[in-house]
Amino acid sequence: MTGARDAGAGGRWISGATFAYLEAWAPRVSCREHGVIVAAVPRARHDSSFTRAFEDHVAWLAVDTNKSAVAELMRIAWRTVGWICDRAMSEQLAGRDKQTAGRFLDLLGVGRCKQLLLVSCDMPSWITIPLAERCPNATVCYDPFHLVKLATDALDDIRREVWNEARRAGQRQLAAELKGARFALWKDPDNLTEQQQLKLARIQQLNRRLYRTYLLCQQLRQIYRVGFDRAIVLLDAWLK
């Protein structure tokens, strides 16, 4: 495990491994725009007291683990986990453009681009357009996360519409129940609390349109949880 902490005076850098420590100095420079700052170094992100490898490991852990557990495991403060995730995410978002996709395809080369048959990716045009232009034989497969998110967003749109209709019609009790149903509708059915299960049952009785939208959203999720042959059958049924 590699980590780093700013030693303070002079901007000294300390990077640690399991049984060895490497110390290096990060010089300060004078910038006309930003004043006196520590020079950029390849081993760390800007304004960070940790190495890039350490931060990447923390961010990777934070995907499936809460902040408190990551903080205890990596021996850093709880707030530091959030700061590290912000820096890592900002860096990733800054590279999400057509030029980045183009550079990746340049590295593959014309020959290997033509050999691609399936590509799993996000949905923005800065990915799909370069793929269409330079990978003529590739079928784009949108990743499940973004497809399910579209369905979840549509479900929430319907919930708001139904809530507004009830509110305008003076149905205060119905409006109140629908307003508090957001998490019950979003949550995986296997993880619902007893109270949330009762709320869903209530929605089934009160508004068939919203409940049908909920079922469509859950059925879409189920397509990605079964084998290929079963998934094709479920997808065809869902599309109908």
Buried (B, 14 or more C-beta within 10 A) or exposed (E): EBBBBBBEEEBEBBBBEEEEEEEEEBEEEEEEEEEEBBEEBEBBBEEBBBBBBBBBBBBEBBEEBEBEEBBEEBEBEEEBBBBBBEBBEEBEEEEEEEEBBBEEBEEBEEEEBBEBEEBEBEEEEBBBEBBEEBBEEBEBEBEBEEBBEBBBEEBBEBBEBBBEBBBEEEBEEBBEBBEEBBEBBBEEEEEBEEEBEEBBEBBBEBBEEBBEBBEBBBBBBEBBEEEEEEBEEBBEEEEE
